[in-house]
Amino acid sequence: MEYSLKLNGKQDALWIKNLLISKNPKVSYRKNANNDEFDLGNGLKITLYDNHFPPNHPVASYETMFQEEDFIYEQTISYELKNNQQYEICYKMMYEISFAILESLHVNGIFYHTSGEEMFFYAEGTYTFNITYLELLRTNYEELLEHIEYENFMGS
């Protein structure tokens, strides 16, 4: 399964590497020509892609249900969960890492499944959740919600 976090800013690969090592000391890192890859060894792989297109280019935008205009982004952080026995740990880490990145950068971001289902939008310090995924977090990872401001997406 794959998930992505699009940011209207950029997080440094070294910062992410240090964050990942603090959560899982078995991180392997590889810098490629077009991206940075992190393999956590537990079935979670994270890849950073910088968007090199200008903001007015169609490839630099993402159509989202959370706002009327397209979301213009500068970086995509892709999460790949390989089929393994530790998927619950990987899901939790994926959310923790995304929250930490957004809050450290003070930028807007959108998190979604690559099938197109959007999970949450982050802007001005508040998360707006697709109710389905908010319920999933409440059921499985309530402790993650204790330290963030959030609301339900009401739609238009």
Backbone as CSV, one residue per row, in Angstrom:
resi,resn,N_x,N_y,N_z,CA_x,CA_y,CA_z,C_x,C_y,C_z
1,MET,0.846,-1.178,0.000,0.000,0.000,0.000,0.887,1.235,0.000
2,GLU,0.404,2.270,-0.662,1.182,3.499,-0.709,0.335,4.697,-0.291
3,TYR,0.994,5.591,0.408,0.393,6.833,0.881,1.350,7.964,0.552
4,SER,0.829,9.177,0.437,1.677,10.324,0.148,1.274,11.522,0.980
5,LEU,2.278,12.303,1.324,2.097,13.573,1.995,2.672,14.633,1.076
6,LYS,1.824,15.554,0.633,2.279,16.655,-0.211,2.399,17.893,0.663
7,LEU,3.509,18.623,0.489,3.810,19.797,1.306,3.961,21.030,0.433
8,ASN,3.507,22.175,0.934,3.774,23.406,0.199,5.058,24.061,0.718
9,GLY,5.973,23.229,1.120,7.320,23.590,1.553,8.177,22.358,1.386
10,LYS,9.404,22.392,1.893,10.292,21.237,1.769,10.954,20.927,3.101
11,GLN,11.020,19.652,3.400,11.738,19.203,4.584,13.059,18.592,4.130
12,ASP,14.091,18.869,4.861,15.437,18.406,4.557,15.567,16.908,4.835
13,ALA,16.240,16.182,3.945,16.411,14.735,4.100,17.172,14.392,5.377
14,LEU,18.164,15.195,5.763,18.921,14.930,6.984,18.022,15.052,8.215
15,TRP,17.130,16.054,8.230,16.194,16.210,9.344,15.309,14.974,9.447
16,ILE,14.799,14.508,8.309,13.938,13.324,8.311,14.732,12.094,8.749
17,LYS,15.962,11.968,8.284,16.799,10.838,8.694,16.957,10.816,10.212
18,ASN,17.250,11.956,10.815,17.408,12.025,12.271,16.108,11.686,12.995
19,LEU,14.983,12.170,12.462,13.682,11.833,13.045,13.443,10.322,12.978
20,LEU,13.719,9.736,11.843,13.498,8.298,11.674,14.395,7.474,12.585
21,ILE,15.641,7.880,12.718,16.571,7.161,13.598,16.089,7.230,15.049
22,SER,15.489,8.346,15.426,14.974,8.455,16.798,13.810,7.496,17.046
23,LYS,13.122,7.095,15.996,11.980,6.193,16.122,12.349,4.738,15.820
24,ASN,13.402,4.561,15.023,13.786,3.218,14.591,15.259,3.240,14.187
25,PRO,16.144,2.733,15.027,17.583,2.830,14.747,18.058,2.032,13.530
26,LYS,17.195,1.231,12.929,17.595,0.400,11.782,17.318,1.075,10.438
27,VAL,17.389,2.369,10.364,17.093,3.100,9.129,18.265,2.999,8.160
28,SER,17.972,2.633,6.928,18.996,2.724,5.884,18.586,3.860,4.943
29,TYR,19.574,4.609,4.488,19.337,5.810,3.684,20.097,5.686,2.371
30,ARG,19.425,6.113,1.290,20.070,6.133,-0.021,19.655,7.393,-0.758
31,LYS,20.636,8.150,-1.217,20.388,9.347,-2.026,20.489,8.936,-3.483
32,ASN,19.446,9.193,-4.237,19.422,8.908,-5.669,19.427,10.225,-6.436
33,ALA,19.484,10.155,-7.720,19.517,11.361,-8.546,18.262,12.213,-8.368
34,ASN,17.101,11.577,-8.216,15.838,12.323,-8.166,15.103,12.254,-6.832
35,ASN,15.646,11.508,-5.863,14.933,11.373,-4.594,15.873,10.906,-3.489
36,ASP,15.324,10.879,-2.292,15.997,10.330,-1.119,15.120,9.199,-0.609
37,GLU,15.733,8.043,-0.298,14.968,6.881,0.160,15.412,6.447,1.550
38,PHE,14.423,6.101,2.353,14.667,5.582,3.692,13.934,4.249,3.816
39,ASP,14.636,3.228,4.252,14.017,1.932,4.508,14.156,1.664,5.998
40,LEU,13.034,1.494,6.676,13.058,1.326,8.123,13.256,-0.127,8.550
41,GLY,13.301,-1.034,7.606,13.558,-2.430,7.938,12.379,-3.160,8.552
42,ASN,11.293,-2.442,8.844,10.105,-3.079,9.433,8.959,-3.167,8.432
43,GLY,9.257,-2.866,7.172,8.228,-2.915,6.142,7.791,-1.551,5.675
44,LEU,8.350,-0.479,6.247,7.993,0.878,5.853,9.158,1.506,5.093
45,LYS,8.852,1.961,3.891,9.834,2.645,3.057,9.314,4.059,2.795
46,ILE,10.193,5.051,2.924,9.813,6.450,2.756,10.707,7.059,1.682
47,THR,10.084,7.753,0.722,10.834,8.386,-0.359,10.430,9.846,-0.456
48,LEU,11.432,10.733,-0.554,11.204,12.171,-0.707,11.426,12.558,-2.157
49,TYR,10.441,13.249,-2.734,10.534,13.757,-4.101,10.316,15.266,-4.060
50,ASP,11.283,16.014,-4.544,11.090,17.457,-4.676,10.412,17.747,-6.001
51,ASN,9.485,18.689,-5.975,8.797,19.112,-7.183,9.622,20.237,-7.807
52,HIS,10.152,19.996,-8.983,11.021,20.970,-9.640,10.282,21.821,-10.663
53,PHE,8.966,21.694,-10.708,8.180,22.474,-11.657,7.764,23.795,-11.035
54,PRO,7.579,24.834,-11.847,7.112,26.115,-11.296,5.675,25.985,-10.781
55,PRO,5.283,26.829,-9.807,3.944,26.719,-9.196,2.778,26.799,-10.185
56,ASN,2.947,27.437,-11.316,1.835,27.547,-12.276,1.766,26.342,-13.212
57,HIS,2.673,25.397,-13.083,2.680,24.193,-13.914,1.668,23.189,-13.345
58,PRO,0.885,22.522,-14.207,-0.128,21.569,-13.711,0.438,20.444,-12.842
59,VAL,1.689,20.061,-13.055,2.280,18.985,-12.276,2.572,19.436,-10.845
60,ALA,2.572,20.730,-10.604,2.872,21.260,-9.268,1.620,21.437,-8.420
61,SER,0.490,20.915,-8.880,-0.740,21.095,-8.114,-1.477,19.766,-7.958
62,TYR,-2.307,19.730,-6.912,-3.078,18.538,-6.593,-4.509,18.988,-6.303
63,GLU,-5.459,18.400,-6.993,-6.859,18.730,-6.763,-7.331,18.002,-5.511
64,THR,-7.887,18.755,-4.569,-8.267,18.185,-3.282,-9.689,18.546,-2.883
65,MET,-10.312,17.683,-2.124,-11.656,17.956,-1.614,-11.629,18.962,-0.470
66,PHE,-10.465,19.192,0.124,-10.365,20.036,1.298,-10.362,21.533,1.009
67,GLN,-10.141,21.925,-0.234,-10.173,23.349,-0.559,-10.657,23.520,-1.994
68,GLU,-11.184,24.699,-2.277,-11.753,24.941,-3.598,-10.693,24.984,-4.692
69,GLU,-9.578,25.628,-4.415,-8.517,25.705,-5.414,-7.569,24.510,-5.250
70,ASP,-6.783,24.233,-6.291,-5.809,23.145,-6.226,-4.759,23.447,-5.166
71,PHE,-4.224,22.406,-4.590,-3.153,22.529,-3.608,-1.824,22.561,-4.368
72,ILE,-1.064,23.629,-4.213,0.236,23.773,-4.865,1.292,23.224,-3.911
73,TYR,2.097,22.282,-4.391,3.059,21.643,-3.503,4.484,21.710,-4.051
74,GLU,5.436,21.610,-3.108,6.859,21.654,-3.449,7.555,20.318,-3.225
75,GLN,6.956,19.461,-2.399,7.598,18.182,-2.082,6.531,17.130,-1.812
76,THR,6.843,15.902,-2.198,5.997,14.754,-1.881,6.815,13.769,-1.069
77,ILE,6.229,13.319,0.026,6.843,12.277,0.838,5.956,11.050,0.677
78,SER,6.534,10.037,0.078,5.790,8.826,-0.245,6.100,7.737,0.772
79,TYR,5.055,7.056,1.238,5.188,5.947,2.186,4.741,4.671,1.485
80,GLU,5.573,3.665,1.547,5.202,2.370,1.001,5.219,1.354,2.132
81,LEU,4.076,0.720,2.359,3.970,-0.317,3.384,3.990,-1.658,2.677
82,LYS,5.037,-2.396,2.921,5.162,-3.721,2.329,4.365,-4.699,3.164
83,ASN,3.895,-5.735,2.547,3.106,-6.743,3.253,3.978,-7.403,4.318
84,ASN,3.647,-7.166,5.572,4.447,-7.735,6.664,3.596,-7.886,7.914
85,GLN,4.209,-8.386,8.955,3.510,-8.618,10.208,3.455,-7.390,11.108
86,GLN,4.176,-6.325,10.748,4.259,-5.135,11.593,3.482,-3.953,11.015
87,TYR,2.425,-4.218,10.272,1.725,-3.124,9.601,1.127,-2.110,10.568
88,GLU,0.682,-2.542,11.740,0.115,-1.594,12.713,1.184,-0.608,13.188
89,ILE,2.376,-1.100,13.452,3.489,-0.232,13.851,3.825,0.736,12.716
90,CYS,3.830,0.227,11.494,4.141,1.064,10.326,3.096,2.160,10.122
91,TYR,1.816,1.815,10.255,0.765,2.825,10.127,0.952,3.935,11.157
92,LYS,1.181,3.542,12.390,1.358,4.528,13.454,2.566,5.416,13.168
93,MET,3.666,4.821,12.756,4.864,5.593,12.439,4.616,6.558,11.278
94,MET,3.864,6.107,10.296,3.550,6.943,9.139,2.816,8.212,9.582
95,TYR,1.841,8.065,10.444,1.127,9.233,10.968,2.041,10.097,11.828
96,GLU,2.792,9.481,12.732,3.698,10.245,13.605,4.703,11.056,12.794
97,ILE,5.273,10.440,11.793,6.264,11.114,10.952,5.618,12.263,10.193
98,SER,4.452,12.027,9.631,3.750,13.087,8.887,3.412,14.261,9.798
99,PHE,2.887,13.981,10.978,2.561,15.057,11.924,3.819,15.846,12.297
100,ALA,4.919,15.148,12.569,6.162,15.817,12.957,6.694,16.703,11.838
101,ILE,6.634,16.221,10.615,7.120,17.005,9.469,6.291,18.272,9.308
102,LEU,4.986,18.127,9.307,4.099,19.288,9.117,4.290,20.315,10.230
103,GLU,4.343,19.861,11.453,4.445,20.781,12.575,5.821,21.434,12.664
104,SER,6.854,20.751,12.214,8.194,21.350,12.258,8.372,22.406,11.180
105,LEU,7.758,22.198,10.034,7.909,23.131,8.913,6.946,24.313,8.972
106,HIS,5.830,24.146,9.671,4.775,25.173,9.701,4.301,25.490,8.278
107,VAL,4.034,24.420,7.521,3.533,24.553,6.153,2.204,23.818,6.053
108,ASN,1.541,23.965,4.931,0.315,23.222,4.676,0.665,21.891,4.025
109,GLY,-0.190,20.908,4.239,0.039,19.603,3.639,-1.235,18.816,3.508
110,ILE,-1.204,17.874,2.599,-2.337,16.976,2.406,-1.810,15.552,2.383
111,PHE,-2.500,14.667,3.108,-2.100,13.276,3.234,-3.185,12.417,2.602
112,TYR,-2.779,11.510,1.723,-3.778,10.710,1.016,-3.229,9.345,0.642
113,HIS,-4.154,8.428,0.400,-3.822,7.119,-0.137,-3.675,7.312,-1.637
114,THR,-2.740,6.609,-2.259,-2.508,6.827,-3.688,-3.673,6.373,-4.562
115,SER,-4.667,5.733,-3.981,-5.892,5.425,-4.723,-6.704,6.697,-4.946
116,GLY,-6.354,7.763,-4.220,-7.054,9.030,-4.344,-7.847,9.413,-3.106
117,GLU,-8.017,8.493,-2.168,-8.773,8.804,-0.953,-7.932,9.690,-0.034
118,GLU,-8.464,10.865,0.278,-7.743,11.832,1.097,-8.041,11.604,2.567
119,MET,-6.995,11.639,3.382,-7.129,11.335,4.802,-7.205,12.588,5.649
120,PHE,-6.270,13.547,5.414,-6.335,14.792,6.166,-5.624,15.914,5.433
121,PHE,-5.980,17.114,5.850,-5.368,18.340,5.349,-4.873,19.109,6.567
122,TYR,-3.692,19.693,6.463,-3.118,20.454,7.568,-2.870,21.880,7.112
123,ALA,-3.415,22.838,7.841,-3.200,24.253,7.533,-3.340,25.057,8.810
124,GLU,-2.456,26.014,8.977,-2.503,26.956,10.101,-2.608,26.255,11.455
125,GLY,-1.875,25.144,11.603,-1.810,24.463,12.887,-2.949,23.512,13.195
126,THR,-3.882,23.338,12.272,-5.031,22.465,12.520,-5.148,21.402,11.431
127,TYR,-5.438,20.185,11.862,-5.687,19.087,10.936,-7.184,19.018,10.669
128,THR,-7.545,18.842,9.414,-8.929,18.598,9.035,-8.975,17.188,8.472
129,PHE,-9.711,16.308,9.153,-9.723,14.894,8.796,-10.961,14.499,8.012
130,ASN,-10.758,13.633,7.042,-11.823,12.853,6.444,-12.352,12.006,7.601
131,ILE,-13.630,12.042,7.872,-14.214,11.407,9.055,-13.880,9.921,9.144
132,THR,-13.801,9.229,8.019,-13.465,7.802,8.022,-12.108,7.564,8.672
133,TYR,-11.140,8.388,8.315,-9.787,8.204,8.843,-9.647,8.754,10.256
134,LEU,-10.440,9.739,10.587,-10.440,10.214,11.966,-10.946,9.100,12.885
135,GLU,-11.985,8.407,12.479,-12.506,7.292,13.274,-11.473,6.174,13.383
136,LEU,-10.744,5.915,12.306,-9.685,4.913,12.339,-8.616,5.294,13.354
137,LEU,-8.216,6.565,13.364,-7.223,7.033,14.334,-7.767,6.942,15.754
138,ARG,-9.004,7.348,15.939,-9.602,7.273,17.281,-9.646,5.834,17.790
139,THR,-9.949,4.920,16.913,-10.058,3.514,17.304,-8.695,2.879,17.572
140,ASN,-7.710,3.171,16.721,-6.441,2.453,16.786,-5.261,3.232,17.370
141,TYR,-5.285,4.557,17.251,-4.126,5.352,17.648,-4.551,6.623,18.377
142,GLU,-5.447,6.479,19.321,-6.008,7.628,20.050,-4.918,8.528,20.612
143,GLU,-3.812,7.943,21.063,-2.736,8.737,21.666,-2.128,9.740,20.683
144,LEU,-2.211,9.481,19.395,-1.694,10.428,18.399,-2.538,11.697,18.332
145,LEU,-3.816,11.576,18.642,-4.730,12.718,18.564,-4.663,13.612,19.803
146,GLU,-4.084,13.112,20.872,-4.048,13.867,22.130,-3.243,15.160,22.040
147,HIS,-2.309,15.226,21.108,-1.384,16.362,21.069,-1.549,17.237,19.828
148,ILE,-2.653,17.065,19.112,-2.862,17.875,17.912,-4.231,18.537,17.954
149,GLU,-4.349,19.650,17.228,-5.657,20.283,17.027,-6.257,19.725,15.754
150,TYR,-7.513,19.300,15.818,-8.128,18.740,14.635,-9.621,19.005,14.607
151,GLU,-10.170,18.808,13.410,-11.607,18.948,13.201,-12.025,17.990,12.103
152,ASN,-13.329,17.764,11.991,-13.887,16.927,10.920,-14.035,17.763,9.667
153,PHE,-13.855,17.121,8.533,-14.127,17.781,7.258,-15.632,17.728,7.018
154,MET,-16.216,18.898,6.804,-17.670,18.970,6.625,-18.070,18.969,5.154
155,GLY,-17.149,19.232,4.239,-17.464,19.244,2.817,-18.277,20.448,2.413
156,SER,-18.484,20.553,1.115,-19.250,21.712,0.619,-20.606,21.316,0.130
